[in-house]
Amino acid sequence: MFSARGLRIVFLAGLGGLSASAQNAPSRTAELRSWRVTEGEFGPVIEVLATRPLTPKIQVVENPLRLVIDLPGSTIGTARTRISFRNEQIKSIRLNQFQSIPPV
């Protein structure tokens, strides 16, 4: 059985690389700048760097059993991305843009 225990998610918000006008313009959509998974002291750690703070929605989905982390109000630059990480509990990780309006 899959357990989300031991999975730690770290969301880092930053504005590095944005122009001054982009930093001053109000925006409700966060852009995901980078993401990675590393092995932490208590299990895998997911780090996401975005242009503004995000609140993830986490759920376990069955058939096949998987952990889904939604980041409402965010966009990624590519349609599909695989993240290079694998261990005893994690078979694969991918990043998808579920929908553009509203961004999820």
C-alpha positions in Angstrom: 0.0 0.0 0.0 1.2 3.5 -0.8 1.8 5.9 2.0 2.4 9.6 1.7 4.2 9.5 5.0 7.8 10.5 4.7 7.2 12.6 1.6 8.1 16.2 2.3 7.2 19.0 -0.1 9.1 22.2 -0.1 7.7 25.2 -2.2 10.2 28.0 -2.7 8.8 31.3 -4.1 11.2 33.7 -5.7 11.1 36.5 -8.2 14.6 36.0 -9.6 15.0 36.7 -13.3 11.8 38.7 -13.7 11.9 42.2 -15.1 11.0 45.2 -12.8 7.7 45.7 -14.6 6.8 42.0 -14.3 7.6 42.1 -10.6 5.3 45.2 -10.0 2.4 43.9 -12.2 -0.2 42.0 -10.1 -0.6 38.4 -11.3 -2.6 35.6 -10.0 -0.8 32.9 -12.0 2.4 31.5 -10.7 5.0 30.3 -13.1 7.0 27.2 -12.1 10.6 28.0 -12.7 12.3 24.8 -11.5 11.6 21.5 -9.7 13.6 18.6 -8.3 13.3 15.7 -6.0 16.1 14.7 -3.7 16.5 12.1 -1.0 16.1 13.8 2.4 16.7 12.6 6.0 13.2 11.2 6.3 12.4 10.3 2.7 12.0 12.1 -0.7 11.8 15.9 -0.8 10.1 17.7 -3.6 11.3 21.3 -4.2 9.4 23.7 -6.4 10.6 27.2 -7.3 7.8 29.4 -8.4 7.2 33.2 -9.0 4.8 33.4 -6.1 3.8 31.2 -3.1 1.7 28.1 -3.9 -0.7 26.0 -1.8 -0.6 22.4 -3.0 -3.7 20.1 -3.0 -2.5 16.6 -2.3 -4.5 13.4 -2.9 -4.0 9.7 -3.3 -5.6 8.3 -6.4 -6.1 4.6 -7.2 -5.9 2.4 -10.3 -3.0 2.8 -10.6 -2.1 3.9 -7.1 -0.4 7.3 -7.1 0.1 10.5 -5.3 -1.3 13.6 -7.1 -0.1 17.1 -6.1 -2.1 19.9 -7.7 -0.8 23.4 -7.8 -3.8 25.6 -8.6 -3.0 28.9 -10.2 0.3 27.8 -11.7 1.7 27.1 -15.1 4.7 25.3 -16.5 6.7 26.0 -19.6 6.3 22.5 -21.2 3.3 20.3 -21.7 4.9 17.2 -20.1 8.0 16.8 -18.0 9.6 13.7 -16.4 11.6 14.3 -13.2 14.6 12.0 -12.8 14.1 10.2 -9.5 13.4 6.7 -8.4 13.5 4.7 -5.2 11.8 1.8 -3.5 8.5 3.7 -3.1 8.6 5.9 -6.2 8.5 4.4 -9.7 8.3 7.7 -11.7 7.5 11.3 -11.4 6.0 13.5 -14.0 4.8 17.1 -14.2 1.8 18.0 -16.4 -0.3 21.1 -17.0 -3.8 19.6 -16.3 -5.6 22.7 -17.7 -4.8 26.3 -18.7 -8.0 28.0 -17.7 -8.0 28.1 -14.7 -4.3 27.1 -14.5 -3.8 23.7 -12.7 
